[in-house]
């Protein structure tokens, strides 16, 4: 009964999120493809809620670097107020070629417009808005910079990390200035959550990697340019001899995220519509989530539900994954499930949590209604102890893969699954 109530609650959240997305997000037209995206979360639910970036100042310019994974001559940018409690008034915005840090090329900058030529836009709470198309070249070898300013001071709510320090905040309101005045790095990236390019060639593929901190890239050693497995996978696809078209692998991981409960970021069930199925031109989804649901089951024995949000069983996790796979395939998107990595030695592990992990992985390997399985567990486990990460791949916390581990995860993917 408890499992049915939890999943019913998750389904309700998912349906609500889907309805909001359908009403407030631009339709993913066939001529646009996602070249970069980030998973939004609510700043109010983080430890930084009262930090220096708690308010977005009207007298400041925010500049965020993004790294497109597809090439094209025209782009559009997504601005999100998904978690805002009041309208977000964007006064002006621009996009330019980044030349490093907060600097942009003055000869490669374009003003961004909205709603067929307006310089600004008002985004209601819970909504997001696309800019008009802009004539600027996107190239996977070159970062772009999106700059914007607000009409009024506004509490910061919609944030993400990808990568840390990608956003600079400067004094003044000139969004096309080659350098910001008095720039400082922001602890979080704000508002800008997507970049599309016009689809070319016609067989462009957009792969969404969906998950938690393992997908996001916790454990990578370079905060400026982390190399999580989705980024490494994209490189494999671009460089492979059999590559026949453009492909992007979008990283929609959130550190600490859970499939069944809102805690660090919205639950996987409730954010799946926005973060996966509404990405422009999405063709494939890689789903790797559940470690935090299992791990919190260990913590829940020692902490009150108000802190942990409660625990989940293997059966509930499997039912949640079934729901995601059914929704994905119903949209005509190919779905690949990743087995849960070993985590013996971490604070999440005990005999019961290992039983849960093994049960979920048995179901995943059974290919229950999915198009393919990526056996991350087999690729990264210690051959002498299958319940633990191979020390070569362990970042040190026995939970997150290091750089070698992320490379091994990317290598575990059968590229043929993403070329069909």
Order of alpha helices (4+ residues) and beta strands (2+ residues): alpha-beta-beta-beta-beta-beta-beta-beta-beta-beta-beta-beta-beta-beta-beta-beta-beta-beta-alpha-alpha-beta-alpha-beta-alpha-alpha-alpha-beta-alpha-beta-alpha-beta-beta-alpha
